[in-house]
Amino acid sequence: MTSINGRLKGYFYEDAYIRTSCKEFDIDRLDNKYIHLTNDAVQKFSQDYGKYENGNKMSLYDFQKYLKHLSSNKATGDPYYANIDIFRDLMPQIRRLVADSYRAVSGKIDPDRLSNTFEV
């Protein structure tokens, strides 16, 4: 979000990535930070860091390929994943959430303090 001539303007960048964990999810293992915290500050200390994805990061395009792979796997394929398209199904929802977030804080942001800067 930035301010141009005192008017707030928000931007949305769609070329994103997701962070992954290096341990398989397990709701019963809340004590294992490598399962539940995906930031680099935590993950980089695991011996399995980068085991599945380089730097425990995956682009949205690669994640879409992964979902298609899950649905096409003959042994464990799940047709549910074949119908999910990140850019068709999820990105519009994310855009709406970001727009709602901008609207929620717009009354609290001083546009005069955002000249030549941005705020998230």
Residue frames relative to the residue before (quaternion, step in Angstrom):
aa qw qx qy qz dx dy dz
M 1.0000 0.0000 0.0000 0.0000 0.00 0.00 0.00
T 0.0181 0.7841 -0.6191 0.0393 3.51 -0.99 0.85
S 0.3575 -0.7087 0.5608 0.2355 3.55 -1.30 0.03
I 0.0512 -0.7709 0.6348 0.0083 3.54 -0.91 0.99
N 0.8295 -0.1112 0.0043 0.5473 3.54 -0.52 1.27
G 0.7352 -0.4449 0.2238 0.4598 3.57 0.93 0.95
R 0.6373 0.4976 -0.3344 0.4841 3.59 1.27 0.08
L 0.4084 -0.7247 0.5040 0.2325 3.58 -0.76 1.08
K 0.0137 -0.7843 0.6201 -0.0128 3.54 -1.05 0.83
G 0.1898 -0.7965 0.5678 0.0849 3.55 -0.84 1.02
Y 0.1778 -0.7719 0.6042 0.0867 3.54 -1.16 0.68
F 0.1421 -0.7730 0.6151 0.0626 3.52 -1.21 0.60
Y 0.1644 -0.7951 0.5816 0.0510 3.55 -0.75 1.11
E 0.2596 -0.8267 0.4851 0.1180 3.60 -0.50 1.16
D 0.5986 0.5436 -0.3815 0.4479 3.61 1.15 -0.27
A 0.1596 0.8251 -0.5100 0.1833 3.54 0.17 1.32
Y 0.2399 -0.7304 0.6086 0.1965 3.52 -1.34 -0.07
I 0.3206 -0.7059 0.5867 0.2339 3.52 -1.29 0.30
R 0.3616 -0.6931 0.5771 0.2363 3.54 -1.19 0.57
T 0.1748 -0.7878 0.5856 0.0775 3.52 -0.99 0.84
S 0.4246 -0.6631 0.5390 0.2991 3.53 -1.27 0.27
C 0.4589 -0.6884 0.4898 0.2750 3.56 -1.20 0.44
K 0.6797 0.3899 -0.2794 0.5549 3.56 1.30 0.13
E 0.5510 -0.6211 0.4485 0.3308 3.55 -1.11 0.71
F 0.5551 -0.6325 0.4347 0.3209 3.57 -0.99 0.90
D 0.1103 0.7646 -0.6275 0.0971 3.53 -1.03 0.87
I 0.3618 -0.7695 0.4901 0.1915 3.58 -0.38 1.25
D 0.6659 0.5089 -0.2986 0.4566 3.58 1.17 -0.51
R 0.6818 0.4529 -0.2809 0.5012 3.60 1.25 -0.07
L 0.0555 0.8440 -0.5293 0.0668 3.58 0.74 1.02
D 0.6026 0.5788 -0.3482 0.4250 3.58 1.22 -0.36
N 0.6571 0.5150 -0.3112 0.4540 3.61 1.19 -0.40
K 0.2999 -0.7970 0.5001 0.1572 3.58 -0.26 1.26
Y 0.6152 0.5602 -0.3558 0.4255 3.62 1.14 -0.48
I 0.6166 0.5208 -0.3455 0.4787 3.57 1.24 -0.27
H 0.8280 0.3197 -0.1067 0.4481 3.56 0.81 -1.02
L 0.7258 0.3563 -0.2408 0.5368 3.63 1.14 -0.36
T 0.1646 -0.8501 0.4970 0.0563 3.57 -0.45 1.17
N 0.4741 0.6727 -0.4658 0.3251 3.61 1.14 0.08
D 0.6373 -0.5727 0.3745 0.3545 3.56 -1.16 0.68
A 0.5962 0.5941 -0.3677 0.3956 3.58 1.03 -0.74
V 0.7085 0.3946 -0.2424 0.5324 3.59 1.16 -0.58
Q 0.7108 0.5099 -0.2747 0.3992 3.56 0.69 -1.13
K 0.6362 0.5784 -0.3463 0.3751 3.60 0.95 -0.78
F 0.6536 0.5092 -0.3201 0.4594 3.61 1.21 -0.27
S 0.5454 0.6051 -0.4052 0.4151 3.59 1.24 -0.07
Q 0.5120 -0.6390 0.4730 0.3252 3.58 -1.05 0.71
D 0.6971 0.4541 -0.2680 0.4859 3.61 1.21 -0.38
Y 0.3111 0.7671 -0.5080 0.2383 3.61 1.25 0.23
G 0.8309 0.1650 -0.1496 0.5098 3.57 -0.78 1.04
K 0.3795 0.7549 -0.4664 0.2618 3.59 1.26 0.09
Y 0.7831 0.3136 -0.1583 0.5132 3.59 0.93 -0.86
E 0.7786 0.0495 -0.0180 0.6253 3.59 1.04 -0.75
N 0.5779 -0.5844 0.4402 0.3615 3.54 -1.06 0.71
G 0.8487 0.0174 -0.0506 0.5262 3.58 -0.66 1.13
N 0.4816 -0.6832 0.4186 0.3551 3.59 1.24 0.38
K 0.5636 0.5436 -0.4095 0.4682 3.55 1.01 0.89
M 0.0542 -0.7833 0.6192 0.0077 3.54 -1.14 0.71
S 0.4243 -0.6835 0.5229 0.2817 3.58 -0.88 0.89
L 0.6255 -0.5321 0.4010 0.4060 3.55 -1.21 0.37
Y 0.6147 0.5443 -0.3430 0.4563 3.58 1.10 -0.68
D 0.6666 0.4835 -0.2995 0.4818 3.59 0.97 -0.85
F 0.6267 0.5262 -0.3404 0.4632 3.58 1.04 -0.71
Q 0.6188 0.5317 -0.3387 0.4687 3.59 1.05 -0.75
K 0.6362 0.5136 -0.3216 0.4775 3.60 1.00 -0.81
Y 0.6352 0.5351 -0.3217 0.4547 3.57 1.00 -0.83
L 0.6481 0.5119 -0.3197 0.4645 3.61 0.94 -0.84
K 0.6507 0.5001 -0.3174 0.4752 3.58 0.99 -0.80
H 0.6177 0.5368 -0.3348 0.4671 3.58 1.06 -0.76
L 0.6391 0.5299 -0.3293 0.4498 3.60 0.94 -0.83
S 0.7037 0.4653 -0.2747 0.4613 3.56 0.92 -0.84
S 0.7157 0.4543 -0.2641 0.4601 3.60 1.11 -0.56
N 0.4898 0.6621 -0.4342 0.3649 3.60 1.24 -0.22
K 0.4344 -0.7405 0.4544 0.2378 3.58 -0.52 1.22
A 0.7054 0.4808 -0.2764 0.4415 3.61 0.92 -0.88
T 0.8320 0.1474 -0.0389 0.5335 3.58 0.84 -0.95
G 0.3016 0.8094 -0.4704 0.1805 3.58 1.25 0.16
D 0.1195 -0.7683 0.6268 0.0500 3.52 -1.02 0.83
P 0.3821 -0.7584 0.4741 0.2325 3.62 -0.43 1.15
Y 0.4938 0.6619 -0.4274 0.3679 3.61 1.21 -0.34
Y 0.6866 0.5019 -0.2879 0.4402 3.58 0.90 -0.93
A 0.5898 0.5955 -0.3684 0.4023 3.59 1.10 -0.60
N 0.7027 0.4792 -0.2651 0.4543 3.58 1.12 -0.61
I 0.6006 0.5698 -0.3664 0.4247 3.59 1.22 -0.18
D 0.0117 -0.7567 0.6536 -0.0088 3.51 -0.92 0.98
I 0.4412 -0.7331 0.4525 0.2513 3.57 -0.44 1.22
F 0.7350 0.4375 -0.2477 0.4549 3.55 0.83 -0.98
R 0.6788 0.4567 -0.2918 0.4956 3.60 1.12 -0.50
D 0.7965 0.3590 -0.1531 0.4618 3.57 0.85 -1.01
L 0.7855 0.3528 -0.1780 0.4762 3.58 0.86 -0.92
M 0.6468 0.5582 -0.3420 0.3912 3.60 0.87 -0.89
P 0.6410 0.5041 -0.3584 0.4545 3.67 0.89 -0.68
Q 0.6414 0.5132 -0.3267 0.4674 3.59 1.03 -0.71
I 0.6410 0.5126 -0.3192 0.4738 3.58 1.00 -0.82
R 0.6280 0.5345 -0.3331 0.4571 3.60 0.98 -0.83
R 0.6619 0.5025 -0.3105 0.4615 3.60 0.94 -0.89
L 0.6440 0.5187 -0.3231 0.4602 3.59 1.00 -0.79
V 0.6464 0.5007 -0.3184 0.4796 3.58 0.99 -0.80
A 0.6512 0.5047 -0.3168 0.4699 3.60 0.92 -0.86
D 0.6408 0.5100 -0.3235 0.4740 3.59 0.98 -0.79
S 0.6350 0.5245 -0.3257 0.4644 3.58 1.03 -0.77
Y 0.6353 0.5150 -0.3285 0.4725 3.59 0.97 -0.80
R 0.6711 0.4955 -0.3020 0.4613 3.57 0.88 -0.94
A 0.6445 0.5535 -0.3234 0.4167 3.59 0.98 -0.84
V 0.7813 0.3214 -0.1715 0.5069 3.61 1.00 -0.72
S 0.4195 0.7483 -0.4522 0.2439 3.60 1.23 -0.18
G 0.6697 0.5014 -0.3056 0.4547 3.61 1.04 -0.66
K 0.6787 0.4868 -0.2795 0.4736 3.59 1.23 -0.37
I 0.6472 0.5241 -0.3178 0.4532 3.60 1.21 -0.35
D 0.3189 -0.7363 0.5709 0.1740 3.54 -0.91 0.98
P 0.3461 -0.7774 0.4821 0.2084 3.63 -0.31 1.20
D 0.6111 0.5644 -0.3554 0.4262 3.60 1.14 -0.52
R 0.6749 0.4760 -0.2975 0.4791 3.60 1.19 -0.41
L 0.6592 0.5289 -0.3090 0.4362 3.62 1.23 -0.09
S 0.3723 0.7219 -0.5087 0.2856 3.61 1.18 0.19
N 0.8556 0.0456 -0.0869 0.5083 3.55 -0.90 1.04
T 0.6732 0.3963 -0.3110 0.5414 3.59 1.15 0.56
F 0.2128 -0.7430 0.6030 0.1977 3.52 -1.32 -0.15
E 0.1866 -0.7715 0.6007 0.0956 3.52 -1.28 0.39
V 0.1506 -0.7657 0.6188 0.0900 3.56 -1.03 0.80
